[in-house]
Amino acid sequence: MKAHYPVEFMAALLSVERQDSDKVAEYIRDARAMGIEVLPPDINRSGFDFKVVGEEILFGLSAVKNVGEGAPWPSSRSGSGAAPLRALGTSSSAWTKRW
């Protein structure tokens, strides 16, 4: 799988190891050595896990320290017509109302 689908493989590997910041850092270095760009977290585009965007990997918000799995995640903001968020806390009250 790594040879035929390297971007997808690395995104899956990063998602699996999201709670171990040392391994995440190591796998990001490995991805970059393979020519795969790992984009920084983006509150408007990132999801819970690392995800493939073209030939790049978008950082998963679940791997961000002090965000992780306990945060209330909107089901989907992309394509919803909602205005872009400026910070994670911007719509936290709207998210918690849903939960």
C-alpha positions, 0 to 999 in steps of 0.5 A, spaced: 500 500 500 505 504 501 508 503 494 502 504 490 498 509 495 503 513 499 499 519 501 493 515 503 498 510 507 501 516 511 495 519 512 492 513 515 498 512 519 498 519 522 491 518 524 492 512 527 498 514 531 495 521 533 495 521 540 503 520 540 506 526 538 513 523 537 510 518 532 506 524 529 513 528 528 517 522 526 511 520 520 511 527 518 518 527 517 518 521 513 512 524 509 516 530 507 522 525 505 517 522 501 516 528 497 509 529 501 507 535 504 503 535 510 499 542 511 498 545 518 491 544 521 486 549 519 479 550 523 475 551 516 478 545 512 481 540 517 477 534 520 478 529 526 483 525 522 489 527 517 486 527 510 488 527 503 487 533 499 490 532 492 497 530 493 498 533 500 495 531 507 491 536 511 493 535 519 488 532 523 485 536 529 485 530 533 492 530 533 492 538 536 494 538 543 489 540 548 483 539 542 483 531 541 477 527 542 474 530 547 472 536 543 465 537 540 466 536 532 461 539 527 459 534 523 461 538 517 462 545 515 465 545 508 459 546 503 454 548 509 455 555 507 457 557 513 462 563 514 469 561 515 471 561 523 477 565 525 478 561 531 476 554 534 472 557 540 468 562 535 463 557 534 464 553 540 457 555 543 453 553 537 457 546 537 455 545 544 448 546 543 448 541 538 450 536 543 
